[in-house]
Amino acid sequence: MQTPMLKGEPLTIGTLLRAYRRPISLTWILTLAETTLTALVPLFIGFAIDGLLTQSLDDLYWLASVLAGLIAVSVSRRVYDTRVYGTIRVDLSHELAERTDNIPLSSQNARLGMSRELVDFLEQEAPALMNSVVQLAVSFGVLFMFHPVLSYAALGGAVLMIAIYGSFHGRFFRLNADHNQQTEQQVRVLATKSPQAILSHFTTLRRVEVKLSDTEAYVYGSIYSVLMGFLVFNLWFAATTLTVTVGTIFSIISYSWEFVESSLMLPTTLQGWSRLSEIMQRINRSDQTSSLRPHSK
């Protein structure tokens, strides 16, 4: 028996979003509310610092209100998320098991494990991406409010970061395809009881994982260098060019660092999408082979 909401549909991120649009929409609304409140915290801390220096508690009360709202929303979201995405995992696994009952158990088992990454993306990486985008937008706006040069430096860093990752996207896709292809053989290899075959299998997996790790290191090293340059520039510019209060300096540095942290989420999400693109191709095929063309959905 096929899962009604997924029957006849390709098993992709887009399909899951359409089939479960209402519960997922609510989880994302809660995520956006939590992200917005989180992004406002450094600004209200800066206001509270300036207020306390002038013996005023008003801004401190506003900060406490924002923090209380953040706690309430974040707890509610996590309680709801667990139930929604747990149901989606069950439905997706059941549907994929029905569709792949004609392929070897080794490949079927591997694909069932891989399919869970689609739901993991919706539950963890998509909210993290939304959090990143909101924080980037808020950080850019606040930095622009303090001085346009601060925001232009942030924009330049983001453009360079995307360009660096874009040059490595194809390599990430190919390495993930190699890793998934080898993973599909694991149960079959273990069933042979051959020490040599088992050693060869895990050695091959290790070789691909090392290549993936090395590529990640090069990418993140390059991106981190760009973003650290942006942070140092904003600190220098704020301290030597602007006439500002202690609270404002704190906010500028906080939002510059928040921009750095949020920017680092973008290549992480893009790398995850490279892996998911290959997985979506793989689980929607009826045989054991895999194409290396990026998925279009």
N, C-alpha and C positions, 0 to 999 in steps of 0.2 A: 504493500500500500504506500503510495507516494504522499509526501506532505503537500496538502492542497495549495498552500500559499506559494510553493516553489515548483509545483508541477508544470512541466513543459518549459521552464525558464532556464536560461544559462545561469550557472552558479557563480555570480559575480557580486562585487560590492554594490553595483547599481541595482541588481535584482533584490538584494537584501534591503536596500534603502526604500525601494518601492513597496515591497511586501510588508515591511514593518515600519512604515513611515510615521505612523502616529506615536507608538512608544519611543522610537528613536528620536523623533522631533522633541518630545518632552525631555528626554535625557539631555539633548543638546541645548534646549532652552535653559535648563538648570545649569549646564556647563557654562554657557555664556554669562549667566547672572553671577556665578561664582568667579569667573575670570574677570569680569568687569570690576567687581568689588575688590578682588585681589590687586588689580592694576591700580586702583585708587589709593591703596594703603600708603605707599611711600609719599604721595602728595599730601595726604592728611597728616602723616607724621611730620612732614616739613612745616605744615601750618601749625600743628600743635607745638612744635619747638619754638617757633616765633611767638606764638601766643603765650606760652609759659614764660618766655623771656620778658614779656611785658605784663606779667602777673594776671593773664586772662586764661580762664579754663574753658571757654566756649569751644575752641577748636579741639580740645582734648575730649570733650563730650561727643563731638562729631566723629572723632576717630574711634571712640569706644562703640558708637552706634554702627559704624561701618564694619568693625570687627565682629560684633554680635550677629549682624546680618550674614556675614561671610560664614561663620560657624554653622548657622541654621541651614543655609543653602547647601553647603558642602556635605553635611551629614545626610540631608534628605536625598541628594543626588546619588550618593554612594549606596544607600539602602535600595533605591529604585533601580539603579543600574544593574546590580547583581541579579535581580529577578528577570529583567528584560533580556539581557544578553545571555543569561543561562538558558532561557527558552529558545532563543535563536540558535544557539549552539546545538541543542538537542534536535531541532527541526532540520538544520543543515546536515548534521551528521547522519540522521536517518535517511534523508533524501539521497545523499551521496552514496551511502551503503547500498541503497536499492539500485542506483544507476551503475555501480561498479561491481556488481556481483558476478560479472562474466570475466573479470581479469584476475590474475594471480593474487593470492592473499597478501603477498609481500607488498605489491603495488597498492592494493586496496587499503591496507593498513597505513601505509605512508601517506596516501592521499587524504585519508580521514584525519590524520594528524595535521597535515598542511592546511586543510579546510578551516580548522579552528582559528588559523591566523587571520582569516577574513573577519571573523567576529572580534578577535582581539584588536584588529585595526579600528573597527567601529567603536569599541569600548574604550580603548586606551589611546591609540595614536591620533584618531580623528579629533577627540576632545583636546588632546595636547596641542594639535595643530591649531584648533580654534583658539585655545588659550594663547598660543604664540602669536597668532594674527591680531587678536584683540590687544595684547600687550604691546606688540609692535606699533599698532595704530595709536594707542594711548601714549606710549613713550615718544613717538614721533611728534604728536600734537603738543605734548607738554614741553618737549625740547624746543619746538618751534616757538611756543609762547615765550620761553625764556630768551631765545635768540635764534633766528633762522639758520645761522651757520651751524649750530649744534645739530639741527635736524638734517641739514644737507650732508653733513659728515656721516650721519646714521644711514641715510639713503645710499650714499656711495658705498659704504661697507656692505649693505645688503645686496646691491647689484653685483659686486665682486664675488660675494659668497655664492650666489646662485650660478654665476658663470663658472666658478670652480667646480661645483657639484655637477653641472651639466656636462662638463667634459669627461666625467667619470661614469655617467649613467649607464652607457652601453656595457662597460666592463662589469659593473655590479650585476646587471641583468644576466650576462653570460655566466658569471661565477655562481650565481644563485641557481641557474638552470643545471649546472654541473653538480652542485650539491644536492639538489632535489632528485636528480636522476640517480645518483648513487644511493640516496636514502631509500628510494623505492626498492632497491635490491636487498635491503638489510635482512628481512625475514627469510628470504630465499637463501642468502649466503649462510645465515646461522643454521638453517635446516640441513645444510650439507655436512655439518660437524667437522669440516676440514679446517684445521688450525691455519694452514697456509692461506686459504681463501678468506677466512675471517680476518686475519692479519692484514691481508692486501686490501680488504674492504675498508677497514678503519684507517689504514694508512692513506688511502685515497681521500677519505673524508677529511682527514687532518690536513692533507696537502691543499685542498680547496679552502678549508677554513682559514689556513694561514694566509693564503692569497687574499681572501676577503678581509681579514684583519689588517694586513699590510696596506691594502687599498684604503680602508677606513682611516688608518693612521695618517696616511699622506693627505687625504682629503681634509680631515679635521685639523691637522697641523697647519695646513695652508689657510683654512677658514679662520681658525683661532688667531693666527698671526694678523690677519686683516682686522678682525674685531678688536683685538687688543690695541692695535694702532688707533682705531677709532676712539676707544675709551681714553687712552692717554691724551689724544688730541683734545677731547671735550674737557677733560680735567684741566689741561693747560689753558685752554681758551677761557673757561669759566673763571679760573683763578687770576688770570693776568689781564683780561679784557673787560669783563663785566663788573659792574658795581652792584653787588648783591649781598643779602643777609646770609647768616649761617644756615638757616633753614632752607633757603633757596639753593645754596651750594650742595646741601645734603640731597635735595630733590633732584638736582641736575645729575649728580653722580649716581644716585639710585636708579634713575630712569635710563641713564646711559648703560649701566650694568644690566638692568632689566632688558634693555634692547639687545645686549650681547647674548644673554641667556635665552631669550625668545628666538633670536636669529639661529642659534645652534639647533633648535628644534626643527627648523625647516629642512636642512639636509638629512636629519634623522628620519623625518617623515618621508622624504623623497626616496631615501634608500629603502625604507619599508615598502613603498609603492613599487619599486623595482622588483623586489622579491614577490610581492603579491601579484604583479602582472604575470610573472612566470607561473605562479601557482594556479591562477585562474585559467590560464591556457591548459595546464596539465590536468586539472580535475574535470575539465569539460571535454576531454578527449576520451574515446572509448577504448583506445589501445594503450600500450605501455610506452610509446615514443613521445617525444616532446619537441615541439617547434620552438625555435628561438626568436620568433617574431614578437615584438612587444604587443601586449594585449591592448586593444583600443578602448576598452571600457573601464 
